């Protein structure tokens, strides 16, 4: 899109939104301006935030910050990042589509790539969390949520290139208090949370909180009608002891344990092979029109255990000097078991090692037993498991996750434990100058593994390597151990010579030292006779190491012509460290795709760092004595080395890797408007428009000019809330939130045509077709615009509440994620949540 078109479009959208905000229709997300009108911790209509590591009015912060107060969290039923994101313009999320700890948050076009570090920092009560698996976990009983947009590394540390989510949980109370909330909804969905807080002695208090969630999910396994496709159960316990609140020495000790048990990988596949569409239109399928059906023969599971322990010290060293120090230990172990994707590549129809012949026999037997089973079109199960193109008379086209054993199995492990600490001096050099100076250290031990095995019909053995004569012989193994040490120094200076003008400078220097070592044993694939990791065919794996460094400055300017208006600008550098793919990844891609089908793709075992330069300018204000508030911002970001997740499927099994997009430009505009036309009525609306363009991409050179992956063209939030007394301390509350998410590409390959494995197989198949017939076209792999409407109504007293809610009340069908496997010839797609209607009870004392 050209610059003139961009300004025209965004101006029209902004103008139209201003009108929408005053309409008496369901309106939208609770963002910063609306939150200002909800609470008054410092003065009438003001809300205090910690966006710059200091307490200040939201109106005074020279950056885009969206805030959800405790009241907003309650009135929307928001408890975790997925809920916060859906109430925030310019922010989208993909979470839980593969496993519970799999979360990518996109802020204004910068995405957190799967299997790499996050681009969004998670800060809870002043402590930076390290593991991306914690992004969408519940974090105790929340009192406020702040979503910061733009690079925050200079202030909040590593992995804040896109922004930060800053959470505050409740503190101990002077007397014993508590609350409980429980809801029940469709699909046997139960959600509960409770906490108690109070004193333990003189100037010592505690908080103890717990949550529990369980659901059968929206989908069933068609093989046996079992509720095993999207079922989940999780619970958590959070404890907090605070000593010396409000004194010169404050010590805050916290611990939490969380457990998740549920299903994994609720995906179908959609093919994008236009030259086969004449045979069956489903060979060239629009992902948005896919009808989901699930029938795996393996019970997909996902287990996650999380433990955190932290201690934080706030020590006053003088009238104008303070020390804030904290330390955090975290451990997250997770694994998943699922059906495989290898049936269409005839992975298990022959074994060179007789010890694995049982798996071959099981494949043929299960194919015969399931002949004619109605798998998703264009698939079909014939009499034998030989691919259709090699046996047109009686062969099969299974698709992934079939009801036969021919897919094989997959077992994936991700374990991480880390220790981090930060020491920060905060000083006040007079009424005009504030400063901070500090240092940070982090050590990470991480291990990952992807093990593909043959399915003998006897289940999955949950270990990375199983011998050829076992019930689950391993045929492919990618497994590595990683160690990371991070060292950082930082400082900031805020200068405020007058009430009208303020300037700030922050600077951080990060050094990340990374080491990787393969733990794949020297073993043979019993089916092909090759090494258990194809990369071993090119030589033994050796330990790898790399160091990534970055200076991260941030400059902010603010001018307030009146106390009600804030004209601001900021610029900063964002940074995310590079890292290592599983060793052997580059060799697998090279042999199976570049050499076999001449694919125009390059993958390396080492992926580079990502850094960005981001500029933002905006205006915040309120009119009519605070009855109308607004926040208008424009931004321009240039990303270098954007990290991107790639997924490969072939005869070897599956492969997850991270690549780099050399250069991406992002520019956009965002507007938030909120109004209180009469007492007890709030209307709010926001819109974000992001224009993205890939400028250079060595990994896939033919994608230049395409949009940034996982980036919605726009988001629109509109909503409204009514709260009215109805007598004797009883209040009625009604709220509506409508969120529109614009069209989204999930790959760098978009309208392009690309060769696939079918391009290589068709010329040597029984069909003897030219290679071009197997090429795929990905113009049908874009997620369409969709809107989700959530409604909530409640009766409340000071102690009790009764609410009914309907999430996605129109039962809108949309996609949670699309993962194109370019050289496979299709996409793996996961459905979004359907309508959920329920009732909630709450009480507090």
KEDREN-886198 format. One record per residue (C-alpha): residue in three letters; x, y, z. Coordinates in steps of 0.5 Angstrom, whole numbers, plus 2048, in hexadecimal, padded with zeros to 3 digits. Layout:
<recs>
AlaXYZ...
</recs>
This chain:
<recs>
Unk800800800Unk8038077FEUnk80480C803Unk7FE810801Unk7F980B801Unk7FB809808Unk7FA81080BUnk7F3810807Unk7F180980AUnk7F380B811Unk7F0812811Unk7E980F80FUnk7EA809814Unk7EB80E819Unk7E6813817Unk7E180D817Unk7E380B81EUnk7E2811821Unk7DB81181FUnk7DA809821Unk7DC80B828Unk7D680F82AUnk7D180A826Unk7CC80682BUnk7CF800828Unk7D37FB82CUnk7DA7FE82DUnk7E17FB82EUnk7E77FA832Unk7E97FD838Unk7F0801836Unk7F480783AUnk7EF80D839Unk7E980983BUnk7ED806841Unk7EE80D843Unk7E780E844Unk7E6808849Unk7EB80984FUnk7ED80F853Unk7F380C857Unk7F7813856Unk7F1818854Unk7EB818851Unk7EB81584BUnk7F281384BUnk7F580C84BUnk7FC80B84DUnk801806849Unk808804849Unk809804842Unk810807843Unk812803849Unk80F80984DUnk80880B850Unk80581084BUnk7FE812848Unk7FD80F842Unk7FB81583EUnk803817840Unk80681183DUnk809813836Unk80780C833Unk801808831Unk7FF804837Unk7F9800837Unk7F67FF83FUnk7F17FA841Unk7EF7FC849Unk7ED7F784EUnk7E67F984CUnk7E77F8845Unk7EA7F1846Unk7E47EF84AUnk7DF7F2845Unk7E27EE83FUnk7E47E8843Unk7EB7E9841Unk7F07E5844Unk7F67E383FUnk7FA7E6839Unk7F57E4834Unk7EF7E8837Unk7F37EE838Unk7F67EE831Unk7EF7ED82EUnk7ED7F4832Unk7F37F882FUnk7F47FB828Unk7F97F9824Unk7FB7F2828Unk7F97EB826Unk7FB7E5829Unk7FC7DD827Unk7FC7D982DUnk7FB7D182EUnk7FA7CF827Unk8007CA828Unk8017CA82FUnk7FF7CE836Unk8067D1836Unk8067D382EUnk8047DB82EUnk8067E0829Unk8037E782AUnk8047EC824Unk8047F4826Unk8047F8820Unk8077F381BUnk80C7F0820Unk80B7E9821Unk80E7E4826Unk8107DE822Unk80E7D7824Unk8157D4827Unk8187DB828Unk8187E082DUnk8127E482EUnk8127EB82CUnk80D7ED832Unk8107EE839Unk80C7EB83EUnk80D7EF845Unk8097ED84BUnk8097F1851Unk8107F484FUnk8137EE84DUnk8157EC846Unk8137E5844Unk8177E1840Unk8147DB83DUnk80F7DC837Unk80B7D6839Unk8087DB83FUnk8067E083AUnk7FE7DE83AUnk7FE7DB841Unk7FA7DE847Unk7FF7E284CUnk7FB7E2852Unk7F57E7854Unk7F67ED84FUnk7F57F4851Unk7F77F884BUnk7FA7F6844Unk7FE7FB840Unk8007F9838Unk8057FD836Unk8077FE82EUnk80D7FF82BUnk8147FD82DUnk8157FD835Unk81C7F9836Unk81F7FF838Unk81A7FF83EUnk8187F883FUnk81D7F483CUnk81E7EE837Unk8197EC832Unk8157F3833Unk8167F582BUnk80E7F582AUnk80C7F7831Unk80B7F5838Unk8057F283CUnk8067F5843Unk8017F1848Unk8007F384FUnk7FD7EE854Unk7F97F085BUnk7FD7F2861Unk7FC7EF868Unk7F67F386CUnk7F67F6873Unk7F07F1875Unk7EE7EA872Unk7EB7EB86BUnk7EA7E6866Unk7E67E485FUnk7E37DE85BUnk7E07DE854Unk7DE7D8851Unk7DB7D784AUnk7D87D1846Unk7D67D283EUnk7D57CD838Unk7DA7C7837Unk7DA7C683EUnk7DE7CC83FUnk7E07CE847Unk7E47D3849Unk7E67D5850Unk7EA7DA854Unk7EB7DC85BUnk7F07E085FUnk7F17E2866Unk7F57E8869Unk7F77EB870Unk7FC7EC875Unk8017E7878Unk8037EC87DUnk8067F387EUnk8077F5877Unk8077EE874Unk8017EC870Unk8007E686BUnk7FC7E5865Unk7FA7DE863Unk7F67DC85CUnk7F47D7858Unk7F17D5851Unk7EE7CF84EUnk7EB7CE847Unk7E87C8843Unk7E57C783CUnk7E37C2837Unk7E47C7832Unk7E07C882BUnk7E37C2827Unk7E27BA827Unk7E67B4825Unk7E27B181FUnk7E57AB820Unk7E27A9827Unk7DE7B0828Unk7E37B182EUnk7E47B8831Unk7EB7B8830Unk7ED7BD82AUnk7ED7C482EUnk7EB7C2836Unk7F07C583BUnk7F07C5842Unk7F57CA846Unk7F67CD84DUnk7FB7D1851Unk7FD7D4858Unk8007DB859Unk8037DD860Unk8057E3862Unk8087E6868Unk80A7EE869Unk80E7F086FUnk80E7F8870Unk8097FB86CUnk80A80286BUnk811802870Unk81880386EUnk8197FC86DUnk8147F8869Unk8157F0867Unk8107ED862Unk8107E5862Unk80C7E285DUnk80B7DA85BUnk8077D7856Unk8067D0853Unk8017CF84DUnk7FF7C8849Unk7FC7C7843Unk7F97C1840Unk7F67C0839Unk7F67BF832Unk7FB7C282CUnk7FB7C3825Unk7F47C4823Unk7F67C581CUnk7F37C3815Unk7F67C480EUnk7F47C8808Unk7F77C6802Unk7F97CC7FDUnk7FA7C87F6Unk7F67CC7F1Unk7F87C77EBUnk7F57C17EFUnk7EF7C57F0Unk7EB7C37EAUnk7EC7BC7EDUnk7E97BE7F4Unk7E87C57F6Unk7EA7C47FDUnk7F17C37FAUnk7F17CB7F9Unk7EE7CD800Unk7ED7D4803Unk7EF7D380AUnk7E97D780CUnk7E47D2809Unk7E67CC80CUnk7E27C8810Unk7E67C5816Unk7E57BD818Unk7EA7BA81CUnk7EC7B281DUnk7F37B181FUnk7F47AA822Unk7F97AC827Unk7F67B082DUnk7FA7B782CUnk7FC7B9833Unk8007BF836Unk8037C083DUnk8067C6840Unk8087C7847Unk80B7CE849Unk80E7D1850Unk8107D8851Unk8147DA857Unk8167E2858Unk8187E785DUnk8187EE85CUnk81B7F4861Unk8197FB861Unk81E7FF865Unk81E806867Unk825808867Unk824810868Unk81F815867Unk820815860Unk82380E85EUnk82080785EUnk82380085DUnk81E7FB859Unk8217F4858Unk81E7ED857Unk81F7E6855Unk81B7E1851Unk81C7DA851Unk8177D684CUnk8167CF849Unk8117CD843Unk8117C6841Unk80C7C483BUnk80B7BF836Unk8067BD831Unk8047B682EUnk8007B6827Unk7FF7B2821Unk8047B381BUnk8047B6814Unk8087B1810Unk8037AC80DUnk8027B0806Unk80A7AF806Unk80A7A7807Unk80E7A880DUnk80C7A2810Unk80B79D80AUnk81179A80AUnk81779880FUnk81E79780EUnk81F794815Unk81B78E816Unk81A79081DUnk81579681BUnk811791817Unk80B79181CUnk80A79981AUnk80A797813Unk805792814Unk800796818Unk80079C813Unk7FE79780EUnk7F9794813Unk7F679A815Unk7F579D80EUnk7F179780CUnk7ED798812Unk7EB79F811Unk7EB79E809Unk7E57A3807Unk7E57A780EUnk7E37AE80CUnk7E97B280DUnk7E97B980BUnk7E97BB804Unk7ED7BA7FFUnk7EF7B4803Unk7ED7AD803Unk7EF7A6806Unk7F07A1801Unk7F279A802Unk7F979B803Unk7FE7A0806Unk8017A27FFUnk8017A97FDUnk7FB7AA7F8Unk8007AD7F3Unk8047A67F3Unk7FE7A17F3Unk7F87A57F0Unk7F479E7F0Unk7F479D7F8Unk7F97A27FBUnk7F77A8800Unk7F77AF801Unk7F77AF809Unk7F87B780BUnk7FB7B8812Unk7F97B5818Unk7F57AF815Unk7F17A9819Unk7F77A4816Unk7FD7A381AUnk8017A5813Unk8027AC816Unk8077AA81BUnk8077AE822Unk80A7B4824Unk80D7B682BUnk8107BD82CUnk8137BF833Unk8157C6835Unk8187C783CUnk81B7CE83FUnk81E7D0845Unk8207D7846Unk8237DC84CUnk8237E384BUnk8247E984FUnk8247F184EUnk8277F6853Unk8247FD851Unk826804855Unk821809854Unk822810856Unk81F817856Unk82481D855Unk81F822856Unk818824854Unk81B82484CUnk81F81E84CUnk81E81784DUnk82281184BUnk82380984CUnk82980584BUnk82A7FD84BUnk82C7F7849Unk8297F0847Unk82B7E9847Unk8287E3844Unk82A7DB843Unk8267D683FUnk8267CF83FUnk8227CD839Unk8217C6836Unk81C7C4830Unk81B7BE82CUnk8167BC826Unk8167B4826Unk8127B1820Unk8107AA821Unk80D7A481DUnk8067A2820Unk80579B821Unk7FE79C824Unk80179B82CUnk8017A382DUnk8077A882EUnk80D7A7833Unk80E7AD836Unk8167AE835Unk81A7B182FUnk81D7AA82CUnk81A7A382CUnk81E79D829Unk81C79A822Unk819794826Unk81479882BUnk80D79A82AUnk80E7A1828Unk8157A0824Unk8187A7823Unk8197A981BUnk81B7B181CUnk81E7B4822Unk8207BC823Unk8227BD82AUnk8277C382DUnk8297C6833Unk82A7CD833Unk82D7D2839Unk82C7D9839Unk8307DF83DUnk82D7E683CUnk8317EC83FUnk82E7F383FUnk82F7FA841Unk82A7FF841Unk828806843Unk82380C842Unk822813843Unk81C817843Unk81C81F843Unk816823844Unk81882B844Unk81182D845Unk80A82A845Unk80982B83DUnk80F82783BUnk81382183CUnk81881D839Unk81B81683BUnk821812838Unk82280A83AUnk828806838Unk8297FE839Unk82F7FA836Unk82D7F2836Unk8327ED835Unk82F7E6834Unk8347E0833Unk8317D9831Unk8337D2830Unk8307CC82DUnk8327C582DUnk82E7BF829Unk82C7B982EUnk82A7B5828Unk82D7AE829Unk8317AB823Unk82B7A6820Unk8287A481AUnk8217A5818Unk81E79E817Unk81979F811Unk81E7A380DUnk8257A180FUnk8287A8810Unk82A7AB816Unk8247AD81BUnk8267B481AUnk8277B5812Unk82C7BB814Unk8317B6817Unk8327B380FUnk8367B980EUnk83A7B8814Unk83A7B881CUnk8377BE820Unk83B7C2824Unk83A7C7829Unk8387CE827Unk8387D582AUnk8377DC828Unk8367E382BUnk8317E882AUnk8327EF82CUnk82E7F682BUnk82D7FD82EUnk8267FF82FUnk825806830Unk81E80A831Unk81C811830Unk816814833Unk81381B832Unk80D81E835Unk809825834Unk803826838Unk80082D836Unk7FB82C83BUnk7FA827841Unk7F582383CUnk7F9822836Unk7FF81F835Unk80381F82EUnk80981A82EUnk80E81682AUnk81381182BUnk81880C828Unk81B80682AUnk81F800828Unk81C7F9829Unk8207F382AUnk81F7EB82AUnk8257E682AUnk8277E1825Unk8277DA826Unk8287D3824Unk8237CE820Unk8247C7822Unk82A7C581EUnk8297C1818Unk8237C6816Unk8277C9810Unk82A7C380DUnk8227C080DUnk8207C680AUnk8257C6805Unk8257BE803Unk81D7BE803Unk81B7C4800Unk8217C87FDUnk8247C27F9Unk81E7BE7F8Unk8197C37F5Unk81D7CA7F4Unk81A7CD7FAUnk81B7D57FBUnk81C7D4802Unk8237D5807Unk8237D280EUnk8297D3813Unk82A7CF819Unk82C7D681CUnk8277DC81BUnk8297E381CUnk8267E8821Unk8207ED820Unk8217F4821Unk81C7FA81FUnk81C80181FUnk815804821Unk81280B821Unk80C80D824Unk808814825Unk801815828Unk7FD81A82BUnk7F9818832Unk7F381C834Unk7ED81D838Unk7E7822837Unk7E082483AUnk7E3823841Unk7E681C840Unk7DF81983CUnk7E3818836Unk7EA816835Unk7EE81482FUnk7F581182DUnk7F7812826Unk7FE80F824Unk80280E81EUnk80880981DUnk80E807819Unk81280181AUnk8177FE816Unk8197F6818Unk8207F3816Unk8207EC817Unk8197EA819Unk8197E381CUnk8147DF818Unk8117D881AUnk8127D3814Unk80E7CC814Unk8117C680FUnk80D7C080EUnk8107BA80AUnk8127B3809Unk8177B480FUnk8117B6813Unk8107BE816Unk8157C3817Unk8147CA81BUnk8197CF81AUnk81A7D781BUnk81D7DB815Unk81E7E2814Unk81B7E7810Unk8207EC80EUnk81C7F380EUnk8157F480FUnk8117FB80FUnk80B7FD814Unk807803814Unk801805817Unk7FC80981BUnk7F8807821Unk7F280B824Unk7EE80A82BUnk7E880E82DUnk7E480D833Unk7DE811835Unk7D981283CUnk7D3815839Unk7CF81483FUnk7D0811846Unk7D180A846Unk7D280983EUnk7D980883BUnk7DA808834Unk7E1806831Unk7E480482AUnk7EB803827Unk7EE802820Unk7F580081EUnk7F7800817Unk7FE7FD815Unk8017FD80EUnk8077F880EUnk80C7F6808Unk8117F1808Unk8177F5805Unk81C7EF805Unk81C7E8806Unk8227E3805Unk81F7DD808Unk8197DE802Unk81B7E37FDUnk8157E37F9Unk8117E57FFUnk8137ED7FEUnk80D7F17FEUnk8097ED803Unk8067EF809Unk8097ED810Unk8077E6812Unk8027E5818Unk8007ED817Unk7F97EF817Unk7F77F5812Unk7F37F8817Unk7EF7F781EUnk7E97FA820Unk7E67FA827Unk7E07FD829Unk7DC7FC82FUnk7D77FF835Unk7D67FE83CUnk7D0800840Unk7D0800848Unk7C980284BUnk7C7802852Unk7C07FE853Unk7BF7FF85BUnk7C17FC861Unk7C97FC860Unk7C77F8859Unk7CA7FA853Unk7C97F884CUnk7CF7F7847Unk7CF7F683FUnk7D57F683BUnk7D67F4833Unk7DD7F4830Unk7DE7F3828Unk7E47F1825Unk7E67F181EUnk7ED7EE81CUnk7EF7F0814Unk7F17EB80FUnk7F87E8811Unk7FD7E480EUnk8017DF812Unk8077DD80DUnk80C7E2809Unk8097DE803Unk8037E1801Unk8007E17FAUnk8067DE7F7Unk8077D77F4Unk80C7D27F7Unk80E7CB7F5Unk80C7C57FAUnk80E7BE7FBUnk8097BC7F6Unk80D7C07F1Unk8127BB7F2Unk80E7B57F3Unk8097B67EDUnk80E7B57E8Unk8117AE7EBUnk80A7AC7EDUnk8057A77E9Unk8017AD7E7Unk8087B07E3Unk8057B77E3Unk80A7BD7E2Unk80D7C07E9Unk8097C77E8Unk8027C37E9Unk8057C27F1Unk8067CA7F2Unk8027CD7F7Unk7FF7D47F7Unk7FE7D87FEUnk7F97DD7FCUnk7F47D9800Unk7F87D9806Unk7F67DF809Unk7F17E080FUnk7EB7E480EUnk7E97EA812Unk7E47E8818Unk7E17EB81DUnk7DF7E8824Unk7DA7EB829Unk7DA7EA830Unk7D47EB835Unk7D47EC83DUnk7CE7EE841Unk7CE7ED849Unk7CB7EF84FUnk7D07F1855Unk7D07F485CUnk7D67F5860Unk7D77EE862Unk7D37EA85DUnk7D37E9855Unk7CF7E5850Unk7D17E6849Unk7CF7E2842Unk7D37E383CUnk7D47E1835Unk7DB7E1832Unk7DA7E182AUnk7D37E282BUnk7D27E1823Unk7D67DB823Unk7DA7DE81EUnk7DF7D881AUnk7E67DB81AUnk7ED7D881AUnk7F27D9820Unk7F87D781BUnk7FA7D5814Unk8017D2814Unk8037D180CUnk8087CC80BUnk80A7CF804Unk80E7C9801Unk8087C4804Unk8037C7800Unk7FE7C9805Unk7FD7CC80CUnk7FC7CA813Unk7F67CD816Unk7F37CE81DUnk7EB7D081EUnk7EA7D6823Unk7E57D6829Unk7DE7D5827Unk7D87D882BUnk7D87D7833Unk7D27D9837Unk7D37D883FUnk7D17DB846Unk7D67DD84BUnk7D57DE853Unk7DA7E3857Unk7DA7E485EUnk7DF7E8862Unk7E17EA869
</recs>
